[in-house]
């Protein structure tokens, strides 16, 4: 396996996992695959989600305060009621495909 292949692989594969109400504070989830995972009410405070795949994951009512979302994939991600206060490196472009509502707390965006 080449070094490039290793760099592109997810470090953690939690595709479709049921991790509701899980404490993932300060977790290193760089390039993690959480596509279609049920993460509702989970706590990702200060977690590193750089380049994580969160497509179609349910993060309803999740806490992502201070989480680093640099280049995270959020297409189809449910963020209803989630708290992203102080989240880092989140852009408008990332949020275009995500599902938010009036109770979603968004940070200043890094556009």
C-alpha positions in Angstrom: 0.0 0.0 0.0 1.3 3.4 -0.9 1.5 6.4 1.5 -1.1 8.2 -0.6 -3.6 5.3 -0.3 -3.2 5.3 3.5 -3.7 9.1 3.7 -7.0 8.8 1.8 -8.5 6.0 3.8 -10.8 6.8 6.7 -9.2 6.5 10.1 -12.4 5.3 11.6 -15.3 3.7 9.8 -18.6 4.2 11.6 -20.9 4.0 8.5 -24.4 3.5 9.6 -23.5 3.1 13.3 -26.0 3.7 16.0 -24.2 6.1 18.4 -27.0 8.2 19.7 -26.2 10.1 22.9 -22.6 9.0 22.8 -19.9 11.2 24.4 -17.3 11.9 21.7 -15.9 15.1 23.3 -12.4 15.9 22.0 -12.4 12.8 19.8 -10.0 12.7 16.9 -12.3 11.7 14.0 -10.1 13.1 11.2 -11.3 11.5 7.9 -13.8 9.3 9.8 -16.6 7.8 7.8 -19.9 8.5 9.7 -22.1 8.4 6.6 -25.7 7.5 7.5 -24.7 7.1 11.1 -27.3 7.8 13.8 -25.6 10.4 16.0 -28.6 12.2 17.3 -28.0 13.8 20.7 -24.3 12.8 20.6 -21.7 15.2 22.1 -18.9 16.1 19.6 -17.7 19.1 21.7 -14.2 20.1 20.6 -13.9 17.0 18.4 -11.7 17.1 15.3 -14.0 16.2 12.3 -11.6 17.4 9.7 -12.4 15.8 6.3 -15.0 13.5 8.0 -17.8 12.1 5.9 -21.1 12.9 7.7 -23.2 12.6 4.5 -26.8 11.7 5.4 -25.9 11.2 9.0 -28.5 12.1 11.7 -26.9 14.7 14.0 -30.2 16.1 15.2 -29.8 17.8 18.6 -26.1 16.9 18.6 -23.6 19.2 20.3 -20.7 20.3 18.0 -19.5 23.2 20.1 -15.9 24.0 19.1 -15.7 21.0 16.7 -13.4 21.4 13.7 -15.4 20.8 10.6 -12.7 21.7 8.0 -13.7 20.1 4.7 -16.2 17.8 6.4 -18.9 16.4 4.0 -22.3 17.4 5.2 -24.6 16.7 2.1 -27.9 15.4 3.5 -26.7 15.7 7.1 -29.6 16.3 9.5 -28.6 19.2 11.8 -32.0 20.1 13.2 -31.7 21.4 16.7 -27.9 20.9 16.7 -25.6 23.3 18.5 -22.6 24.3 16.4 -21.7 27.3 18.5 -18.0 28.1 18.0 -17.5 25.3 15.4 -14.4 25.9 13.4 -13.8 26.0 9.7 -17.5 25.6 8.7 -18.5 27.2 5.4 -21.8 28.1 3.8 -20.9 25.8 0.9 -20.7 22.8 3.4 -24.1 23.8 4.8 -25.9 24.0 1.4 -26.9 20.4 1.3 -27.4 20.0 5.1 -30.8 20.1 6.8 -31.1 22.8 9.4 -34.0 24.5 11.1 -34.7 27.5 13.3 -33.5 25.7 16.4 -30.0 24.9 14.8 -27.4 27.1 16.4 -24.8 28.1 13.8 -21.4 29.6 14.3 -19.7 32.4 12.4 -19.0 30.8 9.0 -15.5 30.6 7.6 -16.3 31.9 4.1 
